[in-house]
Amino acid sequence: MAAESEETFVFSYTEDDFHFNCSNTGSKFDDEVFKRWDNAMESGCFKYNLDSVQRRIIPGKYNFVAQLNEKRFTQRRVPQNITSLKQPYNAEKFNFTKVPKKEVLLALCEKHQESLGRNIVVINVSPLEYGNILFVPDADGQFPQVLTERAIRLSIEMMLLSGKRDFRIGFNSLCAFASVNHLHLHAFYTPYVLPMESVGVSHICDGLYETVNYPITAFVLECFDTENIATVSSRIHKVTSYLHNNELAHNVFFTRGQRLSEENNSDTNDVIRIFIWVRKPSTGIKNENVFNIAVCELGGFLPIKERSWYENMTEEDVCDKLKSAALDSEQFELIRNEISQVVGQ
C-alpha cells in the first residue's frame, strides 16, 4: 500500500482499454483494484475480513444469491438520516473527502481529461464482497447523492475497464437506501450468475425497455459499443433526472448480460445492461429486518442479516419482499408514460 505521503495512484485509460468481449480473465484495472484492495486488507483498513461469509443459491427460476454477512450489519458505519431526495449536501457530515488516504485505492482518469475532476475509487470499509469498492466521481465537487450524466458515463467506462463479467456497479438514490449524501456508486465482484444478466424485457421506445416476469419492474437500457456510451448515458440521465425532480426514489444497476434485442450491431451477447428501478421511498435511518431492498438486492444479490433467514428463505419469500417496494400499477403506468416521453425528446 502506498505510504500516506505519496500521491494517489492514477489509473489513466483510453477506449483501447475497454472490454466489450469479456473473457472474465481480468484486466489491468482489475489487477490494480485487487492488488491495492489486498494491501488495504493486510494493512487493517477494513472493519472485518470476509472469512466467515457464507453464500447459497436460493432454489427457483431466478437463482437469487443469498449471502450471510453478519458483521456488515453490526460493524458498518451508521447510515445518515435521509428524509428527502432533495436533501442538501452537508459538508459537516461524513463524506468521501474525509476518508483517510490509505483507504483511497486509485484515481480514475481518462487520458487528457485530468482537469475535469478527481474520480476516486476507495475501499468499502464494511465490505459486501471481495473487491467491494466505492466510486466517487468528481469527489472534490462534493455533490449530493444525485446522478450526473458524467457520473453515469464514467460508471459505464469503469464497467468496460474490467475484464471480469462478474463486476457490477450500483447506485442508491436518497430515500432508496443511500447511506451517505455524497455522490457515489458501489461496485463489487461476485462469481455468481445474477438474474439481471438474462431477465426478459419488453421494448418501450428509443432504446428504453422494461423487465418482464420479475418481481419488481425496472426500466432497462444497454450499452453495446463505444459510439453508444454517450447516447445511453444521456438517456439514463434523462430517466434519473425525471425521477429525482419528481422525488421518486430509485436504484440503478450496471451489469454484463445478454443483448436486449437484435437491433444493435454488436457481434456479441456481452453488453452492459443498465436497470433503473423506481420504488417506494425509505426514509430515516435504515434498519430493515431480514435484508434491505437496495440496489444489490433488487439485482438478485441478497446480503442477509440473520442466519435463520439465510438458511430458510425461499424464492417466494424474496419475491414477496421485493414486491413490497414496488409502486402500485396505476402510479407506475403514469411514470412509464412520462418517462417514455422524456427519453424520446
Contacts in CASP RR format, 6 or more apart in sequence:
PFRMAT RR
TARGET T0000
AUTHOR 0000-0000-0000
METHOD contacts of the structure
MODEL  1
MAAESEETFVFSYTEDDFHFNCSNTGSKFDDEVFKRWDNAMESGCFKYNL
DSVQRRIIPGKYNFVAQLNEKRFTQRRVPQNITSLKQPYNAEKFNFTKVP
KKEVLLALCEKHQESLGRNIVVINVSPLEYGNILFVPDADGQFPQVLTER
AIRLSIEMMLLSGKRDFRIGFNSLCAFASVNHLHLHAFYTPYVLPMESVG
VSHICDGLYETVNYPITAFVLECFDTENIATVSSRIHKVTSYLHNNELAH
NVFFTRGQRLSEENNSDTNDVIRIFIWVRKPSTGIKNENVFNIAVCELGG
FLPIKERSWYENMTEEDVCDKLKSAALDSEQFELIRNEISQVVGQ
1 36 0 8 1.000
1 39 0 8 1.000
1 40 0 8 1.000
1 42 0 8 1.000
1 43 0 8 1.000
1 45 0 8 1.000
1 102 0 8 1.000
2 8 0 8 1.000
2 9 0 8 1.000
4 101 0 8 1.000
4 102 0 8 1.000
8 101 0 8 1.000
8 104 0 8 1.000
8 106 0 8 1.000
8 107 0 8 1.000
8 120 0 8 1.000
9 32 0 8 1.000
9 36 0 8 1.000
9 105 0 8 1.000
9 106 0 8 1.000
9 107 0 8 1.000
10 106 0 8 1.000
10 107 0 8 1.000
10 109 0 8 1.000
11 28 0 8 1.000
11 29 0 8 1.000
11 32 0 8 1.000
11 106 0 8 1.000
11 107 0 8 1.000
11 108 0 8 1.000
11 109 0 8 1.000
11 121 0 8 1.000
11 161 0 8 1.000
12 109 0 8 1.000
12 110 0 8 1.000
12 111 0 8 1.000
13 29 0 8 1.000
13 108 0 8 1.000
13 109 0 8 1.000
13 110 0 8 1.000
13 111 0 8 1.000
13 157 0 8 1.000
13 161 0 8 1.000
14 110 0 8 1.000
14 111 0 8 1.000
15 226 0 8 1.000
17 27 0 8 1.000
17 28 0 8 1.000
17 29 0 8 1.000
17 160 0 8 1.000
17 161 0 8 1.000
18 157 0 8 1.000
18 160 0 8 1.000
18 161 0 8 1.000
18 226 0 8 1.000
19 27 0 8 1.000
19 160 0 8 1.000
19 161 0 8 1.000
19 162 0 8 1.000
19 163 0 8 1.000
20 160 0 8 1.000
20 224 0 8 1.000
20 225 0 8 1.000
20 266 0 8 1.000
20 268 0 8 1.000
20 270 0 8 1.000
20 271 0 8 1.000
21 268 0 8 1.000
21 270 0 8 1.000
22 162 0 8 1.000
22 163 0 8 1.000
22 164 0 8 1.000
22 165 0 8 1.000
22 256 0 8 1.000
22 270 0 8 1.000
23 163 0 8 1.000
24 163 0 8 1.000
24 164 0 8 1.000
24 165 0 8 1.000
24 166 0 8 1.000
25 163 0 8 1.000
25 164 0 8 1.000
26 162 0 8 1.000
26 163 0 8 1.000
26 164 0 8 1.000
27 161 0 8 1.000
27 162 0 8 1.000
27 163 0 8 1.000
27 164 0 8 1.000
28 161 0 8 1.000
29 158 0 8 1.000
29 161 0 8 1.000
29 162 0 8 1.000
29 163 0 8 1.000
30 162 0 8 1.000
30 163 0 8 1.000
30 164 0 8 1.000
30 167 0 8 1.000
32 105 0 8 1.000
32 106 0 8 1.000
33 105 0 8 1.000
33 106 0 8 1.000
33 121 0 8 1.000
33 131 0 8 1.000
33 133 0 8 1.000
34 131 0 8 1.000
36 105 0 8 1.000
36 106 0 8 1.000
37 105 0 8 1.000
37 123 0 8 1.000
37 130 0 8 1.000
37 131 0 8 1.000
37 133 0 8 1.000
40 46 0 8 1.000
40 102 0 8 1.000
40 103 0 8 1.000
40 105 0 8 1.000
40 123 0 8 1.000
41 49 0 8 1.000
43 102 0 8 1.000
45 100 0 8 1.000
45 102 0 8 1.000
45 103 0 8 1.000
45 123 0 8 1.000
45 125 0 8 1.000
46 123 0 8 1.000
46 125 0 8 1.000
46 126 0 8 1.000
46 127 0 8 1.000
47 71 0 8 1.000
47 75 0 8 1.000
47 76 0 8 1.000
47 125 0 8 1.000
47 126 0 8 1.000
48 71 0 8 1.000
48 72 0 8 1.000
48 75 0 8 1.000
48 126 0 8 1.000
48 127 0 8 1.000
50 69 0 8 1.000
50 127 0 8 1.000
50 129 0 8 1.000
50 130 0 8 1.000
52 70 0 8 1.000
52 71 0 8 1.000
53 67 0 8 1.000
53 68 0 8 1.000
53 69 0 8 1.000
53 129 0 8 1.000
54 67 0 8 1.000
54 68 0 8 1.000
54 310 0 8 1.000
55 65 0 8 1.000
55 66 0 8 1.000
55 67 0 8 1.000
55 68 0 8 1.000
55 192 0 8 1.000
56 65 0 8 1.000
56 66 0 8 1.000
56 310 0 8 1.000
57 63 0 8 1.000
57 64 0 8 1.000
57 65 0 8 1.000
57 66 0 8 1.000
57 192 0 8 1.000
58 64 0 8 1.000
58 65 0 8 1.000
58 66 0 8 1.000
58 302 0 8 1.000
58 313 0 8 1.000
58 314 0 8 1.000
58 315 0 8 1.000
58 318 0 8 1.000
59 314 0 8 1.000
59 315 0 8 1.000
60 315 0 8 1.000
61 315 0 8 1.000
62 195 0 8 1.000
62 214 0 8 1.000
62 300 0 8 1.000
62 315 0 8 1.000
62 318 0 8 1.000
62 319 0 8 1.000
63 192 0 8 1.000
63 193 0 8 1.000
63 195 0 8 1.000
64 195 0 8 1.000
64 300 0 8 1.000
64 301 0 8 1.000
64 302 0 8 1.000
64 315 0 8 1.000
64 318 0 8 1.000
65 190 0 8 1.000
65 192 0 8 1.000
65 194 0 8 1.000
65 300 0 8 1.000
65 301 0 8 1.000
65 302 0 8 1.000
66 302 0 8 1.000
66 304 0 8 1.000
66 310 0 8 1.000
66 313 0 8 1.000
67 128 0 8 1.000
67 129 0 8 1.000
67 301 0 8 1.000
67 302 0 8 1.000
67 303 0 8 1.000
67 304 0 8 1.000
67 310 0 8 1.000
68 304 0 8 1.000
68 307 0 8 1.000
68 310 0 8 1.000
69 128 0 8 1.000
69 303 0 8 1.000
69 304 0 8 1.000
70 305 0 8 1.000
70 306 0 8 1.000
70 307 0 8 1.000
71 126 0 8 1.000
72 126 0 8 1.000
72 127 0 8 1.000
72 128 0 8 1.000
72 303 0 8 1.000
73 303 0 8 1.000
73 305 0 8 1.000
75 126 0 8 1.000
76 126 0 8 1.000
77 94 0 8 1.000
77 125 0 8 1.000
77 126 0 8 1.000
77 179 0 8 1.000
78 285 0 8 1.000
79 179 0 8 1.000
79 180 0 8 1.000
79 285 0 8 1.000
79 286 0 8 1.000
80 93 0 8 1.000
80 94 0 8 1.000
80 179 0 8 1.000
80 180 0 8 1.000
80 181 0 8 1.000
80 285 0 8 1.000
81 284 0 8 1.000
81 285 0 8 1.000
82 174 0 8 1.000
82 175 0 8 1.000
82 178 0 8 1.000
82 179 0 8 1.000
82 181 0 8 1.000
82 283 0 8 1.000
82 284 0 8 1.000
82 285 0 8 1.000
83 175 0 8 1.000
83 283 0 8 1.000
83 284 0 8 1.000
84 174 0 8 1.000
84 175 0 8 1.000
84 247 0 8 1.000
84 283 0 8 1.000
85 146 0 8 1.000
85 173 0 8 1.000
85 174 0 8 1.000
85 175 0 8 1.000
85 244 0 8 1.000
85 247 0 8 1.000
85 248 0 8 1.000
85 249 0 8 1.000
85 281 0 8 1.000
86 174 0 8 1.000
86 244 0 8 1.000
86 247 0 8 1.000
87 144 0 8 1.000
87 174 0 8 1.000
87 181 0 8 1.000
88 144 0 8 1.000
89 95 0 8 1.000
89 142 0 8 1.000
89 143 0 8 1.000
89 144 0 8 1.000
89 181 0 8 1.000
89 182 0 8 1.000
90 181 0 8 1.000
91 142 0 8 1.000
93 180 0 8 1.000
93 181 0 8 1.000
94 180 0 8 1.000
94 182 0 8 1.000
95 142 0 8 1.000
95 180 0 8 1.000
95 181 0 8 1.000
95 182 0 8 1.000
96 120 0 8 1.000
96 122 0 8 1.000
96 134 0 8 1.000
96 136 0 8 1.000
96 139 0 8 1.000
96 180 0 8 1.000
96 182 0 8 1.000
96 184 0 8 1.000
97 139 0 8 1.000
97 140 0 8 1.000
97 142 0 8 1.000
97 182 0 8 1.000
99 122 0 8 1.000
103 122 0 8 1.000
103 123 0 8 1.000
103 125 0 8 1.000
104 120 0 8 1.000
104 121 0 8 1.000
104 122 0 8 1.000
105 121 0 8 1.000
105 122 0 8 1.000
105 123 0 8 1.000
105 133 0 8 1.000
106 120 0 8 1.000
106 121 0 8 1.000
107 118 0 8 1.000
107 119 0 8 1.000
107 120 0 8 1.000
107 121 0 8 1.000
108 119 0 8 1.000
108 120 0 8 1.000
108 121 0 8 1.000
108 135 0 8 1.000
108 154 0 8 1.000
108 158 0 8 1.000
108 161 0 8 1.000
109 119 0 8 1.000
110 157 0 8 1.000
116 138 0 8 1.000
116 150 0 8 1.000
117 138 0 8 1.000
117 139 0 8 1.000
117 140 0 8 1.000
117 141 0 8 1.000
118 138 0 8 1.000
118 139 0 8 1.000
118 140 0 8 1.000
119 135 0 8 1.000
119 136 0 8 1.000
119 137 0 8 1.000
119 138 0 8 1.000
119 139 0 8 1.000
119 154 0 8 1.000
120 135 0 8 1.000
120 136 0 8 1.000
120 139 0 8 1.000
121 133 0 8 1.000
121 134 0 8 1.000
121 135 0 8 1.000
121 136 0 8 1.000
121 187 0 8 1.000
122 133 0 8 1.000
122 134 0 8 1.000
122 136 0 8 1.000
123 132 0 8 1.000
123 133 0 8 1.000
123 134 0 8 1.000
124 132 0 8 1.000
124 133 0 8 1.000
124 134 0 8 1.000
124 186 0 8 1.000
128 186 0 8 1.000
128 188 0 8 1.000
128 296 0 8 1.000
128 303 0 8 1.000
129 188 0 8 1.000
129 189 0 8 1.000
129 190 0 8 1.000
130 188 0 8 1.000
130 189 0 8 1.000
131 188 0 8 1.000
131 189 0 8 1.000
132 186 0 8 1.000
132 187 0 8 1.000
132 188 0 8 1.000
132 189 0 8 1.000
133 186 0 8 1.000
133 187 0 8 1.000
133 188 0 8 1.000
134 184 0 8 1.000
134 185 0 8 1.000
134 186 0 8 1.000
134 187 0 8 1.000
135 154 0 8 1.000
135 155 0 8 1.000
135 158 0 8 1.000
135 169 0 8 1.000
135 184 0 8 1.000
135 185 0 8 1.000
135 186 0 8 1.000
135 187 0 8 1.000
136 182 0 8 1.000
136 183 0 8 1.000
136 184 0 8 1.000
137 148 0 8 1.000
137 150 0 8 1.000
137 151 0 8 1.000
137 154 0 8 1.000
137 155 0 8 1.000
137 183 0 8 1.000
137 184 0 8 1.000
137 185 0 8 1.000
138 148 0 8 1.000
138 150 0 8 1.000
138 151 0 8 1.000
138 183 0 8 1.000
142 182 0 8 1.000
143 182 0 8 1.000
143 183 0 8 1.000
144 174 0 8 1.000
144 181 0 8 1.000
144 182 0 8 1.000
144 183 0 8 1.000
145 172 0 8 1.000
145 173 0 8 1.000
145 174 0 8 1.000
145 178 0 8 1.000
145 180 0 8 1.000
145 181 0 8 1.000
145 182 0 8 1.000
145 183 0 8 1.000
145 184 0 8 1.000
146 173 0 8 1.000
146 174 0 8 1.000
146 183 0 8 1.000
146 244 0 8 1.000
147 171 0 8 1.000
147 173 0 8 1.000
147 183 0 8 1.000
147 236 0 8 1.000
147 237 0 8 1.000
147 240 0 8 1.000
147 241 0 8 1.000
147 244 0 8 1.000
147 252 0 8 1.000
148 183 0 8 1.000
148 237 0 8 1.000
149 233 0 8 1.000
149 234 0 8 1.000
149 237 0 8 1.000
151 183 0 8 1.000
151 185 0 8 1.000
152 233 0 8 1.000
152 236 0 8 1.000
152 237 0 8 1.000
152 240 0 8 1.000
153 229 0 8 1.000
153 230 0 8 1.000
153 233 0 8 1.000
155 169 0 8 1.000
155 171 0 8 1.000
155 185 0 8 1.000
155 254 0 8 1.000
156 223 0 8 1.000
156 229 0 8 1.000
156 232 0 8 1.000
156 233 0 8 1.000
156 254 0 8 1.000
156 272 0 8 1.000
156 274 0 8 1.000
157 229 0 8 1.000
158 169 0 8 1.000
158 187 0 8 1.000
159 167 0 8 1.000
159 169 0 8 1.000
159 254 0 8 1.000
159 256 0 8 1.000
159 272 0 8 1.000
160 272 0 8 1.000
164 189 0 8 1.000
165 256 0 8 1.000
165 257 0 8 1.000
165 270 0 8 1.000
166 189 0 8 1.000
166 190 0 8 1.000
166 191 0 8 1.000
166 192 0 8 1.000
166 256 0 8 1.000
167 187 0 8 1.000
167 188 0 8 1.000
167 189 0 8 1.000
167 256 0 8 1.000
168 187 0 8 1.000
168 188 0 8 1.000
168 189 0 8 1.000
168 190 0 8 1.000
168 194 0 8 1.000
168 253 0 8 1.000
168 254 0 8 1.000
168 255 0 8 1.000
168 296 0 8 1.000
168 301 0 8 1.000
169 185 0 8 1.000
169 186 0 8 1.000
169 187 0 8 1.000
169 253 0 8 1.000
169 254 0 8 1.000
169 255 0 8 1.000
170 185 0 8 1.000
170 186 0 8 1.000
170 187 0 8 1.000
170 251 0 8 1.000
170 252 0 8 1.000
170 253 0 8 1.000
170 254 0 8 1.000
170 295 0 8 1.000
170 296 0 8 1.000
171 185 0 8 1.000
171 186 0 8 1.000
171 251 0 8 1.000
171 252 0 8 1.000
171 253 0 8 1.000
171 295 0 8 1.000
172 178 0 8 1.000
172 179 0 8 1.000
172 186 0 8 1.000
172 251 0 8 1.000
172 294 0 8 1.000
172 295 0 8 1.000
173 240 0 8 1.000
173 243 0 8 1.000
173 244 0 8 1.000
173 249 0 8 1.000
173 250 0 8 1.000
173 251 0 8 1.000
174 181 0 8 1.000
174 249 0 8 1.000
175 247 0 8 1.000
175 249 0 8 1.000
175 281 0 8 1.000
175 282 0 8 1.000
175 283 0 8 1.000
176 249 0 8 1.000
176 250 0 8 1.000
176 251 0 8 1.000
176 279 0 8 1.000
176 281 0 8 1.000
176 282 0 8 1.000
176 294 0 8 1.000
176 295 0 8 1.000
177 251 0 8 1.000
177 282 0 8 1.000
177 286 0 8 1.000
177 292 0 8 1.000
177 293 0 8 1.000
177 294 0 8 1.000
177 295 0 8 1.000
179 286 0 8 1.000
186 295 0 8 1.000
186 296 0 8 1.000
188 296 0 8 1.000
190 301 0 8 1.000
192 301 0 8 1.000
194 255 0 8 1.000
194 299 0 8 1.000
194 300 0 8 1.000
194 301 0 8 1.000
195 214 0 8 1.000
195 299 0 8 1.000
195 300 0 8 1.000
196 253 0 8 1.000
196 255 0 8 1.000
196 257 0 8 1.000
196 273 0 8 1.000
196 275 0 8 1.000
196 299 0 8 1.000
196 300 0 8 1.000
197 255 0 8 1.000
197 256 0 8 1.000
197 257 0 8 1.000
197 258 0 8 1.000
197 273 0 8 1.000
198 257 0 8 1.000
198 258 0 8 1.000
199 211 0 8 1.000
199 212 0 8 1.000
199 213 0 8 1.000
199 214 0 8 1.000
200 211 0 8 1.000
200 212 0 8 1.000
200 213 0 8 1.000
200 214 0 8 1.000
201 209 0 8 1.000
201 210 0 8 1.000
201 211 0 8 1.000
201 212 0 8 1.000
201 220 0 8 1.000
201 260 0 8 1.000
202 209 0 8 1.000
202 210 0 8 1.000
202 211 0 8 1.000
202 212 0 8 1.000
203 209 0 8 1.000
203 260 0 8 1.000
203 261 0 8 1.000
204 210 0 8 1.000
204 219 0 8 1.000
204 336 0 8 1.000
204 340 0 8 1.000
204 343 0 8 1.000
205 340 0 8 1.000
205 343 0 8 1.000
205 344 0 8 1.000
206 235 0 8 1.000
206 340 0 8 1.000
206 343 0 8 1.000
206 344 0 8 1.000
207 221 0 8 1.000
207 222 0 8 1.000
207 235 0 8 1.000
207 260 0 8 1.000
207 263 0 8 1.000
207 343 0 8 1.000
208 219 0 8 1.000
208 220 0 8 1.000
208 221 0 8 1.000
208 235 0 8 1.000
208 239 0 8 1.000
208 339 0 8 1.000
208 340 0 8 1.000
208 343 0 8 1.000
209 219 0 8 1.000
209 220 0 8 1.000
209 221 0 8 1.000
209 260 0 8 1.000
209 261 0 8 1.000
210 217 0 8 1.000
210 218 0 8 1.000
210 219 0 8 1.000
210 220 0 8 1.000
210 336 0 8 1.000
211 217 0 8 1.000
211 218 0 8 1.000
211 220 0 8 1.000
211 275 0 8 1.000
215 318 0 8 1.000
215 319 0 8 1.000
215 322 0 8 1.000
215 323 0 8 1.000
215 326 0 8 1.000
216 277 0 8 1.000
216 279 0 8 1.000
216 298 0 8 1.000
216 322 0 8 1.000
216 323 0 8 1.000
216 325 0 8 1.000
216 326 0 8 1.000
217 277 0 8 1.000
217 326 0 8 1.000
217 332 0 8 1.000
218 253 0 8 1.000
218 275 0 8 1.000
218 276 0 8 1.000
218 277 0 8 1.000
218 298 0 8 1.000
219 239 0 8 1.000
219 275 0 8 1.000
219 276 0 8 1.000
219 277 0 8 1.000
219 278 0 8 1.000
219 336 0 8 1.000
219 339 0 8 1.000
220 260 0 8 1.000
220 273 0 8 1.000
220 274 0 8 1.000
220 275 0 8 1.000
220 276 0 8 1.000
221 232 0 8 1.000
221 235 0 8 1.000
221 236 0 8 1.000
221 260 0 8 1.000
221 273 0 8 1.000
221 274 0 8 1.000
221 276 0 8 1.000
222 228 0 8 1.000
222 232 0 8 1.000
222 259 0 8 1.000
222 260 0 8 1.000
222 264 0 8 1.000
222 271 0 8 1.000
222 272 0 8 1.000
222 273 0 8 1.000
222 274 0 8 1.000
223 229 0 8 1.000
223 232 0 8 1.000
223 271 0 8 1.000
223 272 0 8 1.000
223 274 0 8 1.000
224 259 0 8 1.000
224 264 0 8 1.000
224 265 0 8 1.000
224 266 0 8 1.000
224 271 0 8 1.000
224 272 0 8 1.000
225 264 0 8 1.000
225 265 0 8 1.000
225 266 0 8 1.000
228 264 0 8 1.000
232 274 0 8 1.000
235 343 0 8 1.000
236 252 0 8 1.000
236 274 0 8 1.000
236 276 0 8 1.000
238 339 0 8 1.000
238 342 0 8 1.000
238 343 0 8 1.000
238 345 0 8 1.000
239 276 0 8 1.000
239 339 0 8 1.000
239 342 0 8 1.000
239 343 0 8 1.000
240 250 0 8 1.000
240 252 0 8 1.000
240 276 0 8 1.000
242 248 0 8 1.000
242 338 0 8 1.000
242 339 0 8 1.000
242 342 0 8 1.000
243 249 0 8 1.000
243 250 0 8 1.000
243 276 0 8 1.000
243 278 0 8 1.000
244 250 0 8 1.000
247 281 0 8 1.000
248 278 0 8 1.000
248 335 0 8 1.000
249 278 0 8 1.000
249 279 0 8 1.000
249 280 0 8 1.000
249 281 0 8 1.000
249 282 0 8 1.000
250 276 0 8 1.000
250 277 0 8 1.000
250 278 0 8 1.000
250 279 0 8 1.000
251 276 0 8 1.000
251 277 0 8 1.000
251 279 0 8 1.000
251 294 0 8 1.000
251 295 0 8 1.000
251 298 0 8 1.000
252 274 0 8 1.000
252 275 0 8 1.000
252 276 0 8 1.000
252 277 0 8 1.000
252 295 0 8 1.000
253 274 0 8 1.000
253 275 0 8 1.000
253 277 0 8 1.000
253 295 0 8 1.000
253 298 0 8 1.000
253 299 0 8 1.000
254 272 0 8 1.000
254 273 0 8 1.000
254 274 0 8 1.000
255 272 0 8 1.000
255 273 0 8 1.000
255 275 0 8 1.000
255 299 0 8 1.000
256 270 0 8 1.000
256 271 0 8 1.000
256 272 0 8 1.000
256 273 0 8 1.000
257 269 0 8 1.000
257 270 0 8 1.000
257 271 0 8 1.000
257 272 0 8 1.000
257 273 0 8 1.000
258 269 0 8 1.000
258 271 0 8 1.000
258 273 0 8 1.000
259 266 0 8 1.000
259 269 0 8 1.000
259 271 0 8 1.000
260 271 0 8 1.000
260 273 0 8 1.000
264 271 0 8 1.000
275 298 0 8 1.000
275 299 0 8 1.000
277 295 0 8 1.000
277 298 0 8 1.000
277 325 0 8 1.000
278 327 0 8 1.000
278 332 0 8 1.000
278 335 0 8 1.000
279 293 0 8 1.000
279 298 0 8 1.000
279 325 0 8 1.000
279 326 0 8 1.000
279 327 0 8 1.000
280 324 0 8 1.000
280 325 0 8 1.000
280 326 0 8 1.000
280 327 0 8 1.000
282 288 0 8 1.000
282 293 0 8 1.000
286 292 0 8 1.000
289 305 0 8 1.000
290 304 0 8 1.000
290 305 0 8 1.000
290 306 0 8 1.000
290 309 0 8 1.000
290 313 0 8 1.000
290 321 0 8 1.000
291 297 0 8 1.000
291 302 0 8 1.000
291 303 0 8 1.000
291 304 0 8 1.000
291 305 0 8 1.000
291 309 0 8 1.000
291 321 0 8 1.000
292 303 0 8 1.000
293 321 0 8 1.000
293 322 0 8 1.000
293 324 0 8 1.000
293 325 0 8 1.000
296 302 0 8 1.000
296 303 0 8 1.000
297 303 0 8 1.000
297 322 0 8 1.000
298 322 0 8 1.000
298 325 0 8 1.000
302 313 0 8 1.000
302 318 0 8 1.000
304 310 0 8 1.000
304 313 0 8 1.000
326 332 0 8 1.000
327 335 0 8 1.000
END
